[in-house]
Amino acid sequence: MAKQGVLTPQHEDFPRWYQDILNKAELADNGPVRGTMVIRPYGYALWERMQAEVDQRIKAAGADNAYFPLFIPESYLNRESDHVEGFSPELAVVTQGGGRELAEPVVVRPTSETIINAYFSKWVQSHRDLPLLINQWANVVRWEMRPRIFLRTTEFLWQEGHTAHATRQEARDYAAMILHEVYKDFMESVLAIPVLIGYKTEAERFPGAINSMCLEGMMRDGKALQMGTSHELGQSFATMFDITYLDAEGNQAHVWQTSWGVSSRMVGGLIMAHGDDQGLVVPPRLAPIQVAVIAVREADGVVDACHRLADELAASGVRVKVDARTGTGFGRRATDWELKGVPVRVEIGPRDLEQDQATLVSRIGGHKQGATQGDGLASKQTVSLSEAPKQVASLLDGIQERILSGATAWRDSQIAEAATLAEVREAAATGFARIPWANLGPDGEATLAEDAVTVRCLQRPDGSLPHSGEEPDLVAVCGRSY
């Protein structure tokens, strides 16, 4: 049993609970400069798993990784007025270097459209150079006035994709493909976070874009978290940076572009979408440690048996760690693994060894919010040591499915249909509201914003992605957000 009172209960104080998770699960600390963070090893291991899964999908989409400088000449940003206006309050600008005033101030990378497009203009000459599909993994700096670790920090980690295409349709199709096949697939099949997809309104659109698509997740307090975005940039950057090519007929034309990204705020999303009063809940496909094999106490053969089982699990592809810290009480260690959200614990003690068995404990068995009953996923079960690897594999699959189904059922229960602004406000107190965009419009959107309720996305009535934000009969998904 986990110790009571380790975390502030979610229903009492959700922000305090979130901070408790960061501390007790050893995920991150505040950095020495306000708004920065130190990501601790376990928190970084979660990010590395996210990075690996997303990177695999990005490469499958045809993009290659590259790297561009952290420092960007201020003149690059000034060439695209809409873009720099959108980021001006967030910019960090360096005016001195090497003890001298710089001839030109440099901006610490808030995003890389400008510097990447300066090089695209050199690299793209012919239709044979297209499409140009580039991604970079990097840190960015946006001066944050209300920081919260992983959710809003002055410096954070992300990937940003940038592409150039011959036609608008090709660019639009690629941006939508990234949204579906890279981001949505990862978030639902790995993170087990169900996301709503749609277009941003003009008021919420990325600076410099002609269309912005997004993925919105609902956290356990009913607020929205924007999990990722994919943008059609049109030809604005191509015009400003003179990115042109000769088509097959020898005519010169500007390229059409996209940009897209997800960031380390997904770690915050993981915490808030699945965590409970016992700690983190990490889906098995994401978990850096899927199984913790715990030696209950010191006795002849117990630690050796733990290592033998761990070797069998590792050989079958399971990410496993042996906990042989028998000098620390078993209850304390079990609580620590529960706090970290490790999907399965395998416990072996002297009595288990005598009976050639082990105890399997599911992280979500018995108390996971939104879990269905009668699905055969027991919180604790005893199995023979020889059957343990097979049972663990089955248990991991069941946990992954239950986390997603539970999160989806809970989210759907917190979405209300609305016809008026008053109904939107009422629904947004605990979740999302769906209202016909024709009933809301930009004026209604501005009125809701006064109460900190925003239009998260525009989608078709069936929840699918429109071809554009101008389609008729669109529905606005509204809510409070991080």
N, C-alpha and C positions, 0 to 999 in steps of 0.2 A: 504493500500500500504506500502511496506517495504521502509525504508529510503534509498536513494541513497548514495553510497559512504561508506557504513558500512564495506564492504570488498573490497580488491584489486581485480579487475576483473581477472578471470582465464587467459584470453588471453593475459593480460598485463604482469603478473608475477605469474606463477603457484606456485612456492615455497612460495612467499609472501602471496598469497591467502590461502595456506595451513596453514601457521602460523597464519593468521588472524582468520581462523576457530577455531584453537585450543584455541585462546585467547577469541574471542567474544562469542563462544558457550560454554565456560567454561569447556573445556575437560581436559586440562593438562597444567602443567608448567614445566620448566626445574628444575631439582633437584640441590642441593648444590654441588654435585660432578659432574664434567663434564661427560656427557653421561647418567646421570640418569634422571628420570622423576617423578614428582608428578602427579598422576592421580586424577583429581578432581571428585566430586561425580557424575556428569552427565556422564563423560567419563567412570567412573568405572561401572555405571549402564549399559552402553552399553556392557562393557566386561562381566558383570554378566549375561546378557541375552545371549551373545554368549556362555559363559561357560555352562549355563544351557542346551542350545539346543545341544551343542556338547556332553556334558556329558551324556545326555539321549540317544543319538545314540551310544556312546561308550559302555554303559551298555547293550544296546540291542544287541551289537555285542559280548557280553559275557565277557567283561573285567571287572575286579574289581579294584576299586581305592585303592591305598596304598600311603605311604609316605616314602621317603628315605632322609638321611641327606644332608644338604647343603654343608658340608665339606667332601672332598674325599681325602684319603691318596694319595700323589703323586705317590707312588709305584703302585697303582691300574692303573693309566693312563699309566705308563711306561711299564706295562705288554702288552699293545697293541700298538705297535710302530706306525702303520699307523694312528691309531685314534689320538694319542697324537700329532703326527706331523701335522695333519690337524688343530688342535686347538691351537698349541703352541703360536702363536702371540696373541691370544685372552685370554689367561689364566690369572686369578688373583690368586696369590699364597700367602698364609699366612705363615710367618716364625717365628712369635712371638705370644705368648699367655700367659696371666697372668703375664706379665712382664719378661718372660723367653724365650730363644730360644727354639723352638720346636725340639724334637728329630727327627721328620720327618716333612717336610713342608706339608701343606694341601692345596688342590686346591679348590677354591670356585666353586661350581657346574656349568660347562659350558654345560653339558648334563650328563645323568646318566647311560649310558651303562655300564661303568666299575663297579660302586658300586652296581647297580642292579644285574649284572651278578655274582658278588661275592656272593650274597645271593641266586640267582638261583641255584648256584652250591651246596648249602646246601639243598634247597627245592626240587630239582628234583632228584629222585632216581630210579623211576620205570616208565614204560610206562603209569601206572595208574595216574601219576602226570601230564601227558600231555593231551591237551595243557595247558600251564601256561600262563594266559592272565592278565597282570597287567598294570594299568595306574596310573600316578600321575599328580596332578595339583600343580605347584610349580613356583618359580622364578629361573632364571638362570643368570649367569654373564659371559659376553664375552666382553673383553675390546675393545670398539669401538672407532676407530680413527676419524670417520666422523659421529657423532651422528645426528639423526633427530627423534623427538618425535614420538613414536609408530612404526616407520619404522626401525630404527637402534638405539638401546640404549644399554648402558653397562649392565644394568639390565632390564629384561623384564619378563613378565608372560607368561606361556604356559602350555600345557599338553604334556606329553610324554608317549607314550604307548610302552611296551616292552613285547614280547611274545616268548615262546619256544615251538617247535613242533617236532613231530617225524620224519617228512619227509620234503624235500625241497618243494615239490609240495603243501603240506599243508600250509607251511609258505608263499609261494608265493601267494596262493589263499587268505590267510587271509590279507596280506598286500594290495592286490588289492581290497578286500572287504572294508577295511577301507577307501581306496581312494575313492571308489564309493559311498558306502552306508552311510558312516559317513561324510566325508569331502565334496564331490561334492554335495551330497543331501542338506547338511546344507548351503553351499555357494550359491547354486542356489535357493533353495526353501525358505530360510530365509533371507540371506543377499541380495538376488536378484543380485548377481554378477556372470555372466556367466564365467566359467573357462575352459581353455584348459588343457587336461590331457596328460601325456606321460612319457617317460623315460628320465632321465638325461643322458647326454653323460658321458664318462669316466672322462673327465676333470672336470665336474661339480658334480660328484657323491659324496655323503656323505662319509667322511673318515671312512674306515672299512667296507663299504657296498659292496655287489656284484651287487646290482641293486638299483637305487633310482627312485621312481615315484613321480611326482609332479603335482600341480595344479597351473596354471598361469592365473592371471587376468590382464586385461588391464585397466589402469587408464585413467582419462580424458585428460591427456597430451600425451597419446599414449605410455607411458612406461609400462613395465611389472612389476608386483609385484608377487613374489612367495608366494602363499597363504597358502601352506601346503605341506608336504612331507610324503611319506611312503616308508620305506626301507626294502629290503631283506638283512639281515646281513650275510646270509650263516652260516658257522660254525667257523668263525674266533674268535669271542668272546667265543664261547663254548669251543674251543681248548685252548685258553689262560687261561680261568677260570675253565677248567675241568668240564664242565657241561655235564654229561653223565647220561644215564639211562639204565636199563635192559629192553630189549624188551620182547615180549610175549614168545619168544623162549629161553630167558635167555642170549641173547647176549648183550654185552655192546656197546652203540653207543653214539655219540655226538648228541645233539639237533640241530635243524635248527631254526634260529631266525629272528624276525622282530623288527623294531622300527618305530615310526611314531609320528608326532606332528604338532600342529598349535599354534599360539602365539597371543599376543596382537597386533602384526602388522596388524591383521585383522581389528582393529579399524581404523588404517591408510588407509587400503584398502577401508573400508566403506566410509570414507571421500572423498577419491580421485576418487572412481568409480562413486559416485552418486551426490556429492555436486555440487552446482551451485553458481552463484554470489549473491544469497540471503542467502546462508549458507549451513548447513547440509541437506541432504535428507535421512531420515531413513525409511526403509521399515517397514510397519506395523507389520509384524510377529516378527521383532526384537525390535521394539521401546519400551523402558521402559515406555514411556507415549505415548499411541496411540492417545489419544484425550485430548485436553486442552479446557475446558469449561470456557469461559471468560465472566465475568460480565463487560459489556461495561462501565457503570458508576453506581454510587450509586443511588438507587431509591427503593421505597417500593417494596418488593417482588422479586427484580431481583436476589440478591445473593441466596435467598432461592430457587428460580426456578433453578438456576445453580446447586445447591447441589442436588435437587430432580432428575434432569436429569442425573447428574453424578452417583447417586446411581442406577438408572435404567441401565445405561451403565455398571457399575461395576458388577451388578447382572447377566448381560449377558456375562461376561468374558472379557470385554474391560478394558484395563489399562488406567485409566482416572485421570486427576487432575483438580481441580477447581482453577481458577485464579480470586480471589476476591480482588486483590490489587488496588482498585479503587482510591487510593491516588496517583497512578502512571498513567500517561497518557495512554489511550487505544492504541495509535499508537506505543508507546514504547514497550508496552507489546506484541502486535501482532508481532512486529519485533523480539523480543526476542524468541518467540516460533518458528518463521520462521527460525531464526538462528540455533536453536536446531534441526530443521528438523522434528518436531512433525507432523505426517501425516495429522491430521485433527484438525481444530479449530472450536469450536461451540461458536458463539457469541450471547449473549442475552442482550438486552438493554431494557429500559422502553417501547419504542414503540413496540419492539418485544413481550414483555410480554402482552401489551394491545391487540395485535392481536393473541396471543397464538401461537407464532412462534419462530423460531431460524434460524440463518444464519450459514450454513455449508461451511467451506473454506478448500479446498484441498491444501496441501503443493505443489503439483506438477502441479496443474491445470494451463494451460495457458502459462507456460514458461519452462516446463521441456524439456531439450535437448533430442532429439531422440524420443519424444513422438509421437504417431500416432494421426491423426486427426479424428474426427467423431466417437470416441469410447464412447461417452455419458458421459465422465468424466468431468463435468463442474468444473471450478475453484471455483465458488461460487454459492450457491443455497439456497433458502429459503424454509423451510419445517415447518409443524406444529409440536408443541412440542410432540404430541402423536406419530407422525411418525418418530421423530428424531432418536430413537434407531435403528429402522430397516434401515433407510437411512444411518446412520453412518456405520453399519455393511457392507452394500453393497459398500459404498464408500471405506472402508478399503480394501476390497477384490480387488476392481478395481485398487487402487493405487499400491498394491503389484504386480499385473500382469503387470501394465504399467511400473513400474520401471525396472522389469526384461526384458520385451520386448524391452524397449527403450535402455537399456544398451547392450543387445545382438545385436540389429540392428546397433548401433553405433560401437561396437567392430568389427563386421563383415565387416563394411564399411572401416575399417582401416587395414584390412589384405590383403596383395598383394601377388600374386604368383610371384616367382622369379626363374631365371635360372642361374644368375651369381652373383658374390660377389658385383659388382657395383649395381645391382638391389636390393640386400639385403640392402646395405647401404642406398640407396635412400628411400626404404620403411620404414626402421627403424627410419628415421627422424621423422615420424609422427605416426607410429604404428608397426605392425608385418609384417614379410616376411615369406613365406613358400617356401622352396627350397628342392628339392630331396637331401637326405643325401648323396647319391652317388655323387652328383655334388659338395658337400661341403667337407665332411670328416674332420678328425682331423686337417689337415693342413689348410684348409679353415677356420675352427673354430678358430684356433690360429691367423690367419690373421685378422679376423673380431674383435677379442678381442682387438687388438691393437687400434681399433677405438671405444672401449667400446660397441661393439655389441656382444651379447652372444647368444648361442643356448639355448633357454628356455626349450625346450623339443623335444623329438623325438616321432612321432606318425604315425599311419597308414595314408594313403592318405585320408580316410574318417573321420579322426579326432579321431578315437577310440584308445584305449590303446593296444599296442602290447603285445605279450606274453613275449617279452624281447627286449632289445635294439639292438639285433643282427638280428632281422627279416630283410628280404630283402624289398626293395621298401619303406623304411621309409622316412618320410618327416621331415625336421628340421624347427621348428618354431623359428625365430630369432627376437631379438629386443633389445632395450636399457632397462635397468632395474634399480629398486631401490635396 
